[in-house]
Amino acid sequence: MTSPSAPLDVVAGILIEDGRVLLAQRTPEQSYPLCWEFPGGKVEEGEQPEAALVREFGEEMGFAIRVKEPYAEVSTESPTGRQVRVRFFMAERAAGVPHPVEVAAVEWVELTDLGRWNVIPTNLAVVERLMGERGAV
């Protein structure tokens, strides 16, 4: 069993199609209510990060992905003071169409507009990196 003070392991997927990236809107009940983020969630005990990401996309947005390569890692502190490690992976759609299941909304965002979206703090560095690499700044 994971101790409450152990760092929380989280994964997030970056899915880019036709110059647009998929974002999910957090629910009003979550921390950072109604902010946007790269979709993902907590890694369960004994679960591989890639498997967690596939599971989270299915649960939250009802479609299947393939996890590609790792992209970035961000360590931060949650609003409750717990250490959080977020691992970002590039991903691609395997089957289905994203739609809100356990998220408030999903949106395909032009990479050139990504910096204008109200994303959660742990996603900011990744947004900046993506925009810089894709010449969207």
C-alpha positions in Angstrom: 0.0 0.0 0.0 1.3 3.5 -0.9 1.9 5.8 2.0 0.1 9.1 1.9 3.4 11.0 1.9 4.8 9.0 -1.0 4.9 10.9 -4.3 1.9 10.6 -6.5 2.6 9.1 -9.9 0.6 10.7 -12.7 0.7 10.2 -16.5 -0.5 12.5 -19.3 -0.8 12.0 -23.0 0.0 14.4 -25.8 -2.1 13.6 -28.8 -1.5 15.7 -31.9 -3.5 15.3 -35.2 -3.4 17.7 -38.1 -1.7 20.5 -36.1 -4.1 20.3 -33.2 -3.6 18.9 -29.8 -6.2 17.2 -27.6 -7.0 18.9 -24.2 -9.5 17.8 -21.5 -11.3 20.1 -19.2 -11.2 19.3 -15.5 -14.6 18.9 -13.7 -15.8 21.6 -11.2 -15.1 19.1 -8.3 -11.4 18.6 -9.1 -8.5 20.8 -8.1 -8.0 23.5 -10.7 -11.7 23.4 -11.5 -12.6 23.8 -15.2 -9.0 24.3 -16.2 -7.6 22.4 -19.2 -4.9 19.8 -19.3 -3.3 17.1 -21.3 -5.5 14.1 -20.5 -4.3 11.4 -18.1 -4.5 10.5 -14.5 -3.0 8.5 -11.6 -0.9 5.4 -12.0 -2.4 2.7 -9.8 -0.2 0.5 -7.6 1.6 -2.1 -9.7 0.5 -0.5 -13.0 3.0 0.5 -15.7 2.7 4.2 -16.7 1.9 3.4 -20.3 -0.9 1.0 -19.3 -2.3 3.7 -16.9 -2.4 6.2 -19.8 -4.3 3.8 -22.1 -6.7 3.1 -19.2 -7.3 6.8 -18.3 -8.0 7.8 -22.0 -10.6 5.0 -22.2 -12.2 5.9 -18.8 -12.2 9.6 -19.2 -12.8 10.1 -22.9 -14.1 6.7 -24.2 -11.5 6.0 -26.9 -8.3 4.0 -27.4 -4.7 5.3 -27.8 -1.3 3.9 -28.5 1.4 5.2 -26.3 4.5 6.3 -28.2 7.7 7.8 -26.6 8.2 9.7 -23.3 8.1 13.4 -23.8 8.7 15.2 -20.5 8.6 14.8 -16.7 7.4 17.4 -14.3 7.7 17.2 -10.5 5.5 19.5 -8.5 3.5 19.8 -5.3 -0.3 19.3 -5.2 -2.6 22.0 -3.6 -2.7 19.7 -0.6 1.2 19.7 -0.3 1.8 16.2 -1.7 4.7 15.6 -4.1 3.5 14.8 -7.6 5.5 13.4 -10.5 3.8 13.8 -13.9 5.2 11.8 -16.9 4.1 13.1 -20.3 4.0 10.7 -23.3 3.4 11.3 -27.0 0.4 9.2 -28.1 -1.7 8.5 -31.1 -5.3 7.5 -31.6 -5.9 3.8 -32.0 -9.7 3.6 -32.2 -12.7 5.7 -31.5 -13.5 9.4 -31.1 -12.8 11.4 -27.9 -15.8 12.5 -26.0 -16.4 13.6 -22.4 -17.0 10.7 -20.0 -15.2 11.6 -16.8 -14.1 15.0 -17.9 -16.1 18.2 -18.3 -15.2 18.6 -22.0 -12.6 17.7 -24.7 -11.3 20.1 -27.3 -8.9 19.9 -30.2 -6.8 23.0 -30.0 -4.6 24.5 -32.7 -1.0 24.4 -31.6 -0.7 28.1 -32.4 -3.5 28.8 -29.9 -2.3 26.5 -27.2 -0.7 29.3 -25.1 -4.1 31.1 -24.8 -5.8 28.2 -23.0 -6.1 28.1 -19.2 -4.0 25.0 -18.5 -3.1 23.6 -15.1 0.3 24.7 -13.8 2.0 21.3 -14.3 1.2 21.5 -18.0 2.6 25.0 -18.6 6.3 24.0 -19.3 5.1 21.3 -21.7 2.8 23.7 -23.5 5.8 26.1 -24.0 8.1 23.3 -25.2 5.5 22.0 -27.6 4.8 25.4 -29.1 8.5 26.1 -29.4 9.3 22.8 -31.1 6.4 23.1 -33.5 7.1 26.7 -34.4 3.8 27.8 -32.9 5.2 30.8 -30.9 
